[in-house]
C-alpha cells in the first residue's frame, strides 16, 4: 500500500493538488455575503448579490433564479471543481477521492431501485441523481429495465451492479442476508432505506480501513471524521426506527443492530446499548454516557431555538470539517471541502426558500461555513 508521504515527500506527490483545494477555500461565502443575502427581499436580489461571489459564472446563464435551479447550479459547480481535482491526483489520493464518490453512487442506485418499484420515469429519476455518483448512462438506464421480481433483482446485481465500484458492498449485503437464511428476493422484501443503511455502513467501514492503512495525519484526522460519521448514522438509525418494525424487540438486536457501523466512539459498548433502546427517553439515557453526544441530544430534547438533532449534527460537522483545513500534508481537507460546500449549498437553498415563501423570521437558521461568528470560534476567543 502506497502512503501519502511525510513532511519530506508529501509535496512531491500531492503538493499541487493540496494547494488547489486550499486555494478553493477562499471561494466560500463570507459573513458579509450571508448578511447581504439575508437582507434580500426577492430572489432577483439574491442573484444580484451572488453575482459578486464565486457563484457568478455558475448563475450567468440562469434567466430566473429559483431554489431548485440555484441548488443545481451550485452542485454542478462543486462537481466541476471536484472532477478537476480528481484529474490532477495520483494514487493514493486518487483512490481517496474515488471513495468520496462511492457514497453518492450508493444513493443514486437506491434512488433508481426505489423509483423502479414505484414505476417512476427513468429520465425523471436520472435527473434527480447526484452528479458525483453517476455511472455510464447505459448502466443508469439498465437498472429500471429488470423485472420487479426476485429473479429480476438477482439478475440486476449479477449483470449491472457487480461491475460498479459499489458492487462489493451489494455483494456483502446479499451474503449477509443469505447467511441469515433469507432467499435471493431480499431486495424486493426489505425496505429500501434498510438496504441503503447497510450499504452506507459497509462504505464507512471500508473507507475507514483505507485511511487507516495510509497512516499519518490522514489516518488521524480523516479517521476521526469517519468515526463521528459512524456514530451519527447509528444515532439516526435508532431515532428513525421508533414507530417502525425495526423497533420491535425481536428486530432490535438483529436487524437494527446490523446497521450500526463497526467503528466510532459509540462502538462497541454504545452501539450494544443502542440495540436495546426502545424510545427517545432510553436513547437519551444512553447518549448521556457519552459527553460528546449528550449536549447534542439535549438540544434535540429541549427543542431550543427551533433546532433539531440534524441542526446540531450539522454545526458539529462544520466545526470538525473546518478544523481539517488547519493541518497540512493530509487528505482530509479534500473530504472537508466537499462536505463544507454541501453545507453552503444547503444554506443557499434555505435562504432562497425563506425569501420565496416570505418566511424572513426563519432565514437565519442556517450553519455558516468559516464564519468568524460561529459559536465554537467565539468560545475559543473568550478563553
WOMONOR-V556117 format. One line per field, one symbol per residue. burial: b if it has 16 or more other C-alpha atoms within 10 Angstrom, else e. Layout:
burial=???
This chain:
burial=eeebbeeeebbebbeebbeebeeebeebbebeebeebbebeebebbbebbeeeebeebbeeeeebbbeebbbbbbbbbbeebeebbeebeebbeebbebbbbbbbbbbbbbbbbbbeeeeebeebbeebbbbbbeeeeebebbbeeebebebbbebbeeebeebebbbbbeebbeeeeeeeeebbbbbeeebebbbbbbbbbbbbebbebbbebbbbbbebbbbbbbbbbbbbbbebbbebeeeebbeeeebbebbbbbbbbbbbbbeebbebbbbbbeeeebbebbbeeeebbebbbbbeeeeeeebbebbbbbbbbbbbbebbeebbbbbbbbbbbbbbbbbbbbbbbbbbbbeeeebeebeebbbbbbeebeeeeeeeee
